[in-house]
């Protein structure tokens, strides 16, 4: 697919776009696997980060939780180091151009393409497993809204994990189809593959850390010291070395990975000790717990200050309005191209 030339009217757009759903609380897997990377990307790119509250409506939810979680996620991302001086930070529903472009792209998207999306199959199955019966059309068309999230900022790169590759391919296909039919407006966004660790559950290290597994499986990013230490202390390790054919057992490997990702503690040295059969697991766990306490207590303090600040609600509105200027600029090109009037 041909890349459009970058012309001067594209200058106001962003390089990197990434979004997160407003969930109740980030865990250390989200931090090491996504948010820490977003923070680092700010040094290299013009970034825009979105809290996608409209996507959260595609699964069963409570309105009050959604409102509270979106606001809290804004504070969480700022506490983690997303810097509004350098990056755009917005709440999706405060930028209505997302849904406008979603509709236009929906008319260019084949039903058959959406029915092949594996995430739809997984999520609709999950609703069934939880005893629900209602699967919304919103869940089905979710990837089109995701395409609009990316294209409305005419972003060039999207940091993706393997699970999102299929959706980005759909986005590129829609951008290409739009450009072919109506004239070039969009960059075809490229995946930005960055090395990020996959953090596993503490209680079952064969599974990816996730809140849905239950309380003892994850460490919240803003978790209090006592419960954090208790969870690390009871983390699954192994008794007497790795299973056959493995260099390191899943539990010990996960703790070493957390230590490495945090940039504190000496994971390489501990791995050597493990291989030599001299590593004391109490020392490994102590080091992981100390590291995480140091990280989380700093983040918790910053989060508390932001949440208590009288300026937070204003910042959510103002920063979203600032991000919206990019989206408006895109729609000023899209609307006439597709044959709908401008105000
Ligand atoms: P989710 O809320 O599960 O969609 O996750 C938000 C972001 O955090 C995504 O970029 C995920 O890839 C990342 N993430 C979630 N869980 C983990 C984990 N256990 N290890 C690494 N990254 C994760």
Boltz pocket constraint, residues with backbone or C-beta under 6 A from the ligand:
constraints:
  - pocket:
      binder: B
      contacts: [[A, 20], [A, 21], [A, 23], [A, 28], [A, 29], [A, 30], [A, 31], [A, 32], [A, 33], [A, 34], [A, 35], [A, 161], [A, 197], [A, 198], [A, 199], [A, 200], [A, 208], [A, 209], [A, 210]]
      max_distance: 6.0
